[in-house]
Every structure is written in structure tokens, then in C-alpha cells.
């Protein structure tokens, strides 16, 4: 069975989720079935049984529904993380699910390590692939970025955190930050030790590889130098202003599901860094229809 896509959203952001579904349709042709959770009013939406403000309960209920349907793995893609180049259909639908299963992975992030996104843990070999196992010291092992999950473990982790944290902390950020902390979150160590990410270069389509091409590599390194120069001549405020102005150029992540690291949303509004990146790269298809999204 090809893992389906689970997209958590909220009533306010349903139109954004629908726009992201359209982008997936464009860049992941013939993608597996998409399920929305957290909002009503779309044929793809799972039954909403919980307060949509309680993100953990909403996603846990969605996981329970999918488990009841016989699903064992699921891609979790937030409503503001559309793909930004052609996805690698074969890797997403065949190789990565097999790899995750045989490696006993809790999660497998699809935005991989590479020249512009340094390695953090140890590299293993699975066939011709060299995935990276994230260390326990990694702060965000339970990812909010697009990832393939062991569905039962995701459900059980959510249920555990729901019982451990106050209702006010049943949000995605506590899931990622507190859940990834062995002491604060109390998630099983063997599960936290089984969080992986792909090698970006060996799992990307040619179109995605261009996002981290030679000129992009030179540009990113030049931005780092200029950032230090801004600190030297303009102090912290100068560096902050420079980094903010060019932030969008640092966010593309490649792999079988290439995406914009910080997402389309920022502080409840369309992320200006994403719009800047789309304009800078002269890629209107990345933002087409986004202006019509309502909140």
C-alpha cells in the first residue's frame, strides 16, 4: 500500500490547505490519497471529533481513523508546506516506504541533508541510498516538515503527549520541541533514536537538484560572507536587517519532496520570504492563486 498523505489544518486555513493540495497535484502527479484533518467543508476531510484548536487531539484522531483503515505509514504534510519542484514519485511511493520499514524508522524527513543542509547524525546504507539517522541530541527529531511516519508510533506519541502536557500545549510546536526532548517529553528513547532523513542529492528529481545547483551554492556562501560583513559594519541591527532581507534565499530544501523550509505561512500571514523567493527565481507557478487564499 502506498502511504496516504495526512494534512493537518484548521477552519481558518482550509483554503490554504486546498491551495497546497493543488500544488501537490501539480508537482506530485498521481499522488496518493490526501486526507485533511482539523476542518470541515472539504470532501478530503476526515470527521472532526475534537476541538480544532487542539492540534494533537485532532491529529491523533486522524491517525486512529487511518489505522482503522489498515494504513501502516503516512506522509504528514502541513497545510503550508507545498512542494516547490517536481517530486520523485518512485522514491516517495516505493523506495522510501520500504527503507523506512526495514530500518524501523519512526519518521523519515523528505528534506534531506546535503551541501547546503549539513549532516547532523550518522549515515547508514540501504541499497544504493545513504540515509542519515538523527542523533538524540538533535532538538527537532519529531518533525513538522514533510515526513513519512510510522503511523502507529505517531498515534502513540501523540496520545502520550496529550496525557503528559496541559491542553494549552497541544500544539504542533510543543509536539516538535517538547516531544523531541527525551526528558521533557518522555517519549520512548528507542522511538526518538529512530528518526531519519534522506540524502537530498540522491533522492531528488533533476528539477529539484537545480534548486541547490552551482549558482545557488555560490549565492548561499556569498550571503554568509555578506552577513558577517553586515555584522562588522552595521552591528547586530545591520546583520539582522540583512539576514531578514535575503532570508528567502536560504530556505529551499531538496529531496524527494522539495519544499520551502519555513513554509508559506509566517505569523498567521503569507510568508514574505516565500513570495520573495518565487519572485527572485522568476517562478510564478509557486505563488499562483495564493493571493486568493483567505484567512
Number of C-alpha atoms within 10 A of each C-alpha: 11 16 23 20 22 24 26 26 27 21 16 14 19 24 19 26 27 18 21 22 23 14 22 22 15 18 19 20 13 10 18 17 11 18 19 28 29 28 21 17 8 14 8 15 20 19 15 16 12 15 12 20 16 18 24 25 23 25 27 22 21 25 25 17 14 20 16 10 9 10 18 20 26 23 25 26 24 21 24 25 26 27 28 25 27 20 27 21 19 11 19 23 17 13 15 20 24 14 18 23 14 10 16 15 23 25 28 30 27 28 26 27 22 17 11 19 16 9 16 13 17 12 17 13 10 14 8 7 16 17 27 22 22 22 16 18 14 15 16 19 27 26 23 17 21 24 24 27 26 22 23 19 18 22 20 15 22 24 16 16 21 20 11 14 16 9 14 9 17 21 15 18 14 17 24 18 17 21 27 23 22 16 11 12 19 16 19 14 13 12 17 25 18 19 26 31 26 26 23 27 18 16 28 26 21 13 15 26 21 14 18 21 13 11 11 15 14 11 14 17 13 11 18 13 11 15 19 17 15 19 16 12 10 15 12 13 11 17 19 14 15 19 19 11 13 16 17 21 20 20 18 22 26 34 28 32 31 30 25 23 17 19 20 24 16 13 6 10 10 18 16 15 23 24 18 16 21 19 13 12 12 10 13 12 13 20 17 12 13 16 8 10 14 11 12
